[in-house]
Amino acid sequence: MKRKTTKLIALAIGIFMLVLLLPTAAFAVVVPGDVCEIDGVGYTEFGDALAAVQDGEIKTIKLLDNVTYNEIINIRNRKIIILDLNGYVLDVIVSDNYGVRVRSYSSILLLDPTNGEFNVTGGGIDERSYNVQAVEVTSGSILEVSNVNTADYAAGAIVAWGTNSKVTVYGNVTSNTKDYSRTLDAGYGGEIIVYGDVTSTGLCHAGALVSRVNDFGRGGEITIEGKFTVPPDAVYIIIDEYLLIEKTQADGVPSITKPGYLEYTDGVNFVWVRIPDVKPDPCALGHTFSERIIIKNPTRTDKGEWEIYCEICDILLESGEIDELGIAAVTTDIDCFATIRETEKGSRIWEVTFTVTVTLTDEDGVVVGTDVVEYVIYLDGNNGNLSGSYTFDDGHDLAGYTLVYDIKGNGSNIKTFYIIKN
C-alpha cells in the first residue's frame, strides 16, 4: 500500500511539472474586457495581438469590440494578418508617423470588407523629421482597408511601391494635409485601387502620381472607381516623376483595356478613373425619372448642367456638370444660341436653329468621341412667342427625345429651352 501511494505521488508531481512546461496560451481564454482574439486567446490591447504574430506566420485577429489604436501598425518579414472585423470598427489614428506600414512580402487582409471598418488616419513628420504618408506598402506587400485619411502634415494618403505591392481601399480616400502632397503614389509595379471617392483638399501638389518602372517594365497603376477631386491649383495627375508629364482631367481618353474608364498613361504608368453613371433612384412616390439636358436656360439653372426630374412631380432628383461623360446619349453645346425667324411658310411658322453635341459610344456603351450637329425645326408661333414641346420622329437623330421650349421675342429672350428624354 505504501508503494502504491509513492507511485501516485510521483505521477502527480510529473503531471504538475508537465503543466508548468506548457505555454501560457494553452490555458488562455477570451474574457470580458478583451478587445480582440487570436485562435481563442484574448487580448485587452490590440498592440499585444499584433506583437503576438511572429515572422512568417499567418494569423487571424478577430475584433471583439471597437478599437481606437494610436500607434503605427508596422508589419514586415512575411507576416500575414487577416482581420476579422466581426462587425466592429478599428480606427488607427496617428499624427506623427505612418498609420500603417506593410513591408517585406507581408499582408494585412480583410476577412469580410462589408462586416465592419478598418480606417486609417496617419502621416506627418516622423522621428526622422521626414514627411510620411498615412499608408505605405512596399516590397511585394498587400494591404486592404476601409477608408484612408491624412493627418495635418502628411506627405500624402497612400504610397504603393514595388512589384506586386498593392493597396485596396473599399471606401474613400481623403487628403486634407497642410503640406504639399501627392494623394496617391504608385510606382515600380505598385498598384492602388480605390472603390470610393478620392478627395484632395488643403495643400495638394498632385492628386495622383504614377512613376518609376520596375525590372519587368511596369510602372505604377491607380484605379479610382468613384469621384476624383483635387484643388483648382493642384495637378490632376503626374505621369513619370522625372519627366513630370502633367495631365488635366480633360486629358483622359476612353480606355480600350478597361472599358468604362478614362485612361491617363505614358504606356507604362496608368491611372484609370471610372466614367460616372447617372442612375438616380425614383422619387419618394416611386415615379420614374426623365433626363433634361440644358441647352439655353438662364432662368432655371446655370448653363452647362444636366438635370434629372421626376416625370410626374417635376421634382429635381439630381444634377451635375454637363461635361461628365456617360449621363445620356445626347449632351449639348452650351455655347450655341437658338435662333428663330419667320419663314415663307406663313406668319405663324418659325424656323428654329440649334446645335447639340452628340456623344458617340461603341456597342458596349463606352464613349469614343463627340460630334457637333446643327438642327433646324419649324414651330407654330404667334409674333415670335413660342411655347410648347416638339417630339422628334423615329427616323431623326434625336428620336426618343422631346424639345421643350418657351421663347419670346424672336429669340431674344429664351425662357426655357431643353431636351427631355422620352
C-alpha positions as CSV (number, residue, x, y, z in Angstrom):
1,M,0.0,0.0,0.0
2,K,2.9,2.3,0.8
3,R,4.5,1.5,-2.6
4,K,1.2,2.4,-4.4
5,T,1.0,5.8,-2.6
6,T,4.5,6.6,-3.6
7,K,3.6,5.9,-7.3
8,L,0.6,8.1,-7.1
9,I,2.6,11.0,-5.6
10,A,5.3,10.6,-8.3
11,L,2.6,10.6,-11.0
12,A,1.0,13.8,-9.6
13,I,4.4,15.5,-9.5
14,G,5.1,14.5,-13.1
15,I,1.8,16.0,-14.3
16,F,2.4,19.2,-12.3
17,M,5.8,19.6,-14.0
18,L,4.3,19.0,-17.4
19,V,1.7,21.7,-16.8
20,L,4.5,24.1,-15.8
21,L,6.2,23.4,-19.2
22,L,3.1,24.1,-21.3
23,P,2.8,27.6,-22.8
24,T,0.5,30.1,-21.0
25,A,-1.5,30.4,-24.2
26,A,-2.7,26.9,-23.9
27,F,-4.8,28.0,-21.0
28,A,-5.7,31.5,-22.1
29,V,-9.4,32.1,-22.9
30,V,-11.4,35.1,-24.0
31,V,-12.8,37.0,-21.1
32,P,-14.8,40.2,-20.8
33,G,-12.7,43.2,-21.5
34,D,-10.7,41.6,-24.3
35,V,-10.8,43.7,-27.5
36,C,-9.6,41.0,-29.9
37,E,-8.5,37.4,-30.0
38,I,-6.1,35.1,-31.9
39,D,-7.0,31.4,-32.0
40,G,-9.2,31.8,-28.9
41,V,-6.6,33.7,-27.0
42,G,-7.9,37.1,-25.8
43,Y,-6.1,40.4,-25.7
44,T,-7.0,43.5,-23.8
45,E,-4.7,45.6,-26.0
46,F,-4.7,45.5,-29.8
47,G,-1.0,46.1,-29.9
48,D,-0.3,42.9,-27.9
49,A,-2.2,40.9,-30.5
50,L,-0.1,42.4,-33.3
51,A,3.1,41.6,-31.4
52,A,2.0,38.0,-30.9
53,V,2.2,37.4,-34.7
54,Q,5.6,36.0,-35.5
55,D,7.7,36.4,-38.7
56,G,6.3,34.1,-41.4
57,E,3.1,33.3,-39.6
58,I,-0.5,33.6,-40.9
59,K,-2.8,34.6,-38.2
60,T,-6.4,35.9,-37.9
61,I,-7.1,38.7,-35.5
62,K,-10.8,38.8,-34.6
63,L,-12.2,42.0,-33.1
64,L,-14.4,41.7,-30.1
65,D,-15.1,45.4,-29.7
66,N,-14.5,48.8,-31.4
67,V,-10.8,49.7,-31.2
68,T,-9.0,53.1,-31.5
69,Y,-5.3,52.5,-31.9
70,N,-2.9,55.4,-31.7
71,E,0.3,53.8,-32.8
72,I,1.7,52.8,-36.2
73,I,0.9,49.3,-37.4
74,N,4.2,48.2,-38.7
75,I,4.1,44.7,-40.3
76,R,7.1,43.1,-42.1
77,N,9.0,39.8,-42.6
78,R,6.4,37.8,-44.4
79,K,3.7,38.1,-41.7
80,I,0.2,37.7,-43.0
81,I,-2.6,39.1,-40.8
82,I,-6.2,38.6,-41.6
83,L,-8.5,41.0,-39.8
84,D,-11.9,39.6,-38.9
85,L,-13.7,42.9,-38.2
86,N,-16.6,41.0,-36.8
87,G,-19.0,44.0,-37.3
88,Y,-16.7,46.3,-35.3
89,V,-14.6,49.3,-36.2
90,L,-10.8,49.5,-36.0
91,D,-9.6,53.2,-36.2
92,V,-5.9,53.7,-36.5
93,I,-5.1,57.4,-35.7
94,V,-1.5,58.6,-35.8
95,S,-0.4,62.2,-36.3
96,D,3.4,61.9,-36.4
97,N,4.1,58.7,-38.3
98,Y,2.6,56.3,-40.8
99,G,-0.7,55.0,-39.8
100,V,0.0,51.6,-41.4
101,R,3.3,50.4,-42.9
102,V,3.5,47.0,-44.6
103,R,6.8,45.7,-46.0
104,S,8.8,42.7,-46.9
105,Y,6.2,40.5,-48.5
106,S,3.7,40.9,-45.7
107,S,0.0,41.4,-45.8
108,I,-3.0,42.8,-43.9
109,L,-6.2,41.4,-45.4
110,L,-9.8,41.9,-44.5
111,L,-11.8,38.6,-44.0
112,D,-15.0,40.4,-45.0
113,P,-14.7,44.1,-46.0
114,T,-18.5,44.5,-45.6
115,N,-18.6,43.4,-41.9
116,G,-17.0,46.3,-40.1
117,E,-14.5,49.0,-40.9
118,F,-10.7,49.3,-40.8
119,N,-10.0,53.1,-41.0
120,V,-6.5,54.7,-41.1
121,T,-5.6,58.3,-40.4
122,G,-1.9,59.0,-40.4
123,G,1.1,60.6,-41.9
124,G,3.0,63.7,-40.8
125,I,6.5,64.4,-39.6
126,D,8.1,61.3,-38.1
127,E,11.0,60.9,-35.6
128,R,13.5,61.3,-38.5
129,S,11.9,64.7,-39.5
130,Y,10.6,63.1,-42.7
131,N,7.2,63.8,-44.1
132,V,5.5,60.4,-44.5
133,Q,2.2,59.2,-45.8
134,A,-0.8,57.8,-44.0
135,V,-0.2,54.4,-45.6
136,E,3.0,52.9,-47.1
137,V,3.1,49.4,-48.7
138,T,6.3,48.2,-50.4
139,S,8.3,45.1,-51.4
140,G,5.5,42.9,-52.7
141,S,3.2,43.5,-49.7
142,I,-0.6,43.8,-49.7
143,L,-2.9,46.0,-47.6
144,E,-6.7,46.1,-47.5
145,V,-8.5,49.0,-45.6
146,S,-11.9,50.6,-45.5
147,N,-11.0,54.3,-45.5
148,V,-7.8,56.4,-45.5
149,N,-7.4,60.0,-44.2
150,T,-4.3,62.1,-43.8
151,A,-3.0,63.8,-40.7
152,D,-2.1,67.5,-40.8
153,Y,1.3,67.3,-42.3
154,A,1.2,64.0,-44.2
155,A,3.1,63.7,-47.5
156,G,0.1,62.0,-49.0
157,A,-2.5,59.4,-48.3
158,I,-1.1,56.2,-49.9
159,V,2.1,55.1,-51.5
160,A,2.5,51.7,-53.1
161,W,6.0,50.9,-54.4
162,G,7.4,47.7,-55.6
163,T,6.5,44.7,-57.8
164,N,3.1,43.2,-56.7
165,S,2.7,45.8,-53.9
166,K,-1.0,46.6,-53.7
167,V,-3.3,48.7,-51.6
168,T,-7.1,48.2,-51.9
169,V,-9.4,50.8,-50.3
170,Y,-13.0,49.7,-50.2
171,G,-14.3,53.1,-49.2
172,N,-12.9,56.6,-49.6
173,V,-9.6,58.4,-49.5
174,T,-9.5,61.9,-48.1
175,S,-6.4,64.1,-48.0
176,N,-6.5,67.4,-46.1
177,T,-2.8,67.9,-45.4
178,K,-1.2,71.2,-44.6
179,D,1.9,70.3,-46.6
180,Y,2.3,69.9,-50.3
181,S,1.5,66.2,-51.0
182,R,0.6,63.6,-53.6
183,T,-2.6,62.0,-52.5
184,L,-2.0,58.7,-54.3
185,D,1.5,57.5,-55.3
186,A,2.2,54.2,-57.1
187,G,5.5,53.1,-58.7
188,Y,7.9,50.3,-59.5
189,G,5.0,48.0,-60.3
190,G,2.9,49.0,-57.3
191,E,-0.9,49.3,-57.6
192,I,-3.6,51.3,-55.8
193,I,-7.4,50.5,-56.1
194,V,-10.0,52.8,-54.5
195,Y,-13.6,51.7,-54.8
196,G,-14.9,55.0,-53.3
197,D,-14.1,58.7,-53.9
198,V,-10.6,60.3,-53.8
199,T,-10.8,63.8,-52.4
200,S,-7.9,66.1,-52.0
201,T,-8.2,69.5,-50.2
202,G,-5.7,71.7,-48.4
203,L,-2.2,71.9,-49.9
204,C,-2.0,69.3,-52.7
205,H,0.7,69.2,-55.3
206,A,-0.9,66.3,-57.3
207,G,-3.9,64.2,-56.9
208,A,-2.1,61.1,-58.3
209,L,1.4,60.2,-59.3
210,V,2.4,57.1,-61.2
211,S,6.1,56.7,-62.0
212,R,9.3,54.6,-61.7
213,V,9.4,51.5,-63.9
214,N,10.5,48.1,-62.4
215,D,12.7,45.5,-64.0
216,F,9.6,43.9,-65.6
217,G,8.7,47.1,-67.5
218,R,5.8,48.0,-65.2
219,G,5.3,51.4,-63.6
220,G,2.6,52.5,-61.3
221,E,-1.1,51.7,-61.7
222,I,-4.0,53.5,-59.9
223,T,-7.7,52.7,-60.4
224,I,-10.4,55.0,-59.0
225,E,-14.0,53.8,-59.0
226,G,-15.6,56.9,-57.5
227,K,-15.2,60.6,-58.0
228,F,-11.6,62.1,-58.2
229,T,-11.4,65.6,-56.9
230,V,-8.3,67.9,-56.5
231,P,-8.0,71.6,-55.6
232,P,-8.1,74.0,-58.5
233,D,-4.4,74.9,-58.2
234,A,-3.2,71.2,-58.0
235,V,-2.0,69.0,-60.8
236,Y,-4.7,66.4,-61.5
237,I,-2.3,63.6,-62.4
238,I,1.5,63.4,-62.8
239,I,2.9,60.7,-65.2
240,D,6.6,59.9,-64.5
241,E,8.1,61.8,-61.6
242,Y,11.2,62.7,-63.7
243,L,9.6,63.8,-66.9
244,L,6.8,65.4,-65.0
245,I,4.1,64.8,-67.6
246,E,1.1,66.7,-66.2
247,K,-2.4,65.6,-67.0
248,T,-5.6,67.6,-66.6
249,Q,-9.0,65.9,-66.1
250,A,-9.8,66.7,-69.7
251,D,-6.8,64.7,-70.9
252,G,-8.4,61.4,-70.1
253,V,-9.4,59.2,-73.1
254,P,-11.8,56.3,-73.0
255,S,-9.8,53.2,-72.1
256,I,-9.7,50.2,-74.5
257,T,-8.2,47.9,-71.9
258,K,-10.7,49.0,-69.2
259,P,-14.0,49.9,-70.9
260,G,-16.0,52.4,-68.8
261,Y,-12.9,54.3,-67.6
262,L,-11.0,57.3,-68.6
263,E,-7.3,56.5,-69.0
264,Y,-4.2,58.6,-68.4
265,T,-0.9,56.9,-69.4
266,D,2.5,57.1,-71.0
267,G,2.4,53.5,-72.0
268,V,3.9,52.0,-68.8
269,N,2.2,54.1,-66.0
270,F,-1.6,54.1,-65.8
271,V,-4.4,55.9,-64.0
272,W,-7.9,54.8,-64.7
273,V,-10.9,56.9,-63.4
274,R,-14.4,55.4,-63.9
275,I,-16.7,57.3,-66.1
276,P,-19.7,58.1,-63.8
277,D,-23.1,56.6,-64.4
278,V,-26.2,58.5,-63.7
279,K,-28.8,56.1,-62.4
280,P,-30.9,58.0,-59.9
281,D,-33.5,56.4,-57.7
282,P,-37.2,57.2,-58.3
283,C,-38.7,60.0,-56.3
284,A,-40.3,59.3,-52.9
285,L,-43.6,58.4,-54.6
286,G,-41.9,55.7,-56.7
287,H,-42.3,57.5,-60.1
288,T,-39.9,57.1,-62.9
289,F,-37.5,59.8,-63.9
290,S,-36.6,61.8,-67.0
291,E,-33.4,63.5,-68.2
292,R,-33.2,67.1,-69.2
293,I,-30.1,68.4,-70.9
294,I,-29.9,72.2,-70.8
295,I,-29.1,74.0,-74.0
296,K,-30.1,77.5,-73.0
297,N,-32.0,78.1,-69.8
298,P,-30.7,81.0,-67.8
299,T,-33.8,81.2,-65.6
300,R,-33.7,77.6,-64.3
301,T,-30.0,76.7,-63.9
302,D,-26.5,77.8,-64.9
303,K,-25.6,76.8,-68.4
304,G,-23.6,73.7,-68.7
305,E,-25.6,71.4,-66.4
306,W,-27.9,68.4,-66.7
307,E,-30.9,67.9,-64.5
308,I,-33.0,64.8,-63.7
309,Y,-36.6,65.3,-62.7
310,C,-39.5,63.1,-61.6
311,E,-41.7,63.0,-64.7
312,I,-44.9,63.4,-62.6
313,C,-43.9,65.5,-59.7
314,D,-41.4,67.7,-61.6
315,I,-39.1,67.4,-58.6
316,L,-35.4,67.8,-59.1
317,L,-33.7,64.5,-58.3
318,E,-30.1,65.0,-59.4
319,S,-28.0,67.5,-61.3
320,G,-24.4,67.8,-62.4
321,E,-21.9,69.3,-64.9
322,I,-22.7,68.6,-68.5
323,D,-19.1,67.6,-69.3
324,E,-19.5,64.5,-67.2
325,L,-19.5,61.6,-69.7
326,G,-22.0,58.8,-69.8
327,I,-25.0,60.7,-68.5
328,A,-27.1,60.3,-71.6
329,A,-26.9,59.6,-75.3
330,V,-27.0,63.3,-76.1
331,T,-25.3,66.2,-74.5
332,T,-25.4,69.8,-75.7
333,D,-23.2,72.5,-76.9
334,I,-23.9,75.3,-74.4
335,D,-22.1,78.0,-76.5
336,C,-24.8,77.8,-79.2
337,F,-27.9,80.0,-79.1
338,A,-31.2,79.1,-80.7
339,T,-32.4,81.5,-83.3
340,I,-35.8,81.8,-84.9
341,R,-37.1,83.6,-87.9
342,E,-40.4,83.9,-89.8
343,T,-40.5,81.8,-93.0
344,E,-42.4,81.9,-96.2
345,K,-44.5,79.1,-94.9
346,G,-46.7,81.5,-93.1
347,S,-46.6,84.3,-90.5
348,R,-47.0,81.8,-87.6
349,I,-44.4,79.2,-88.8
350,W,-41.0,79.9,-87.3
351,E,-37.7,78.3,-88.1
352,V,-35.6,77.4,-85.0
353,T,-31.9,76.5,-85.5
354,F,-29.9,75.0,-82.6
355,T,-26.8,72.7,-82.2
356,V,-26.2,69.8,-79.9
357,T,-23.1,67.7,-79.2
358,V,-23.9,64.0,-79.7
359,T,-21.9,61.7,-77.5
360,L,-20.7,58.7,-79.6
361,T,-20.5,55.3,-77.9
362,D,-19.5,51.9,-79.1
363,E,-21.6,48.7,-78.8
364,D,-20.5,48.3,-75.2
365,G,-21.6,51.8,-74.3
366,V,-18.1,53.2,-74.0
367,V,-17.7,56.8,-75.0
368,V,-15.4,57.1,-78.1
369,G,-16.0,60.7,-79.1
370,T,-18.4,63.5,-79.8
371,D,-20.0,65.1,-82.9
372,V,-21.5,68.6,-83.0
373,V,-24.6,68.6,-85.1
374,E,-26.8,71.6,-86.2
375,Y,-30.6,71.0,-86.3
376,V,-33.4,73.0,-87.9
377,I,-37.1,72.6,-86.9
378,Y,-40.2,74.5,-87.6
379,L,-42.7,75.5,-84.9
380,D,-46.1,77.2,-84.8
381,G,-46.0,80.5,-83.0
382,N,-47.6,83.9,-82.7
383,N,-45.4,87.0,-83.3
384,G,-42.3,85.2,-82.2
385,N,-43.9,83.9,-79.0
386,L,-43.4,80.1,-79.0
387,S,-44.3,77.8,-76.1
388,G,-44.7,74.0,-76.1
389,S,-42.8,70.9,-77.0
390,Y,-41.6,69.1,-80.1
391,T,-41.1,65.4,-80.3
392,F,-38.6,64.1,-82.8
393,D,-39.7,61.5,-85.3
394,D,-38.4,57.9,-85.1
395,G,-36.1,58.5,-88.0
396,H,-34.5,61.6,-86.5
397,D,-31.0,61.6,-84.8
398,L,-32.8,62.8,-81.6
399,A,-35.5,60.1,-81.7
400,G,-36.6,59.3,-78.2
401,Y,-36.1,62.9,-77.1
402,T,-38.5,65.9,-76.9
403,L,-37.6,69.5,-77.2
404,V,-39.3,71.7,-74.6
405,Y,-39.4,75.5,-75.3
406,D,-40.7,78.8,-74.2
407,I,-39.3,81.5,-76.5
408,K,-40.3,85.1,-76.5
409,G,-39.5,87.9,-78.9
410,N,-37.8,86.4,-81.9
411,G,-35.2,84.5,-79.9
412,S,-34.0,87.5,-77.9
413,N,-35.5,86.1,-74.7
414,I,-35.3,82.3,-74.3
415,K,-37.0,81.5,-71.1
416,T,-36.9,77.7,-71.4
417,F,-35.1,75.6,-73.9
418,Y,-34.1,72.0,-73.1
419,I,-34.2,68.4,-74.4
420,I,-36.0,65.8,-72.3
421,K,-35.6,62.0,-72.7
422,N,-39.0,60.4,-73.6
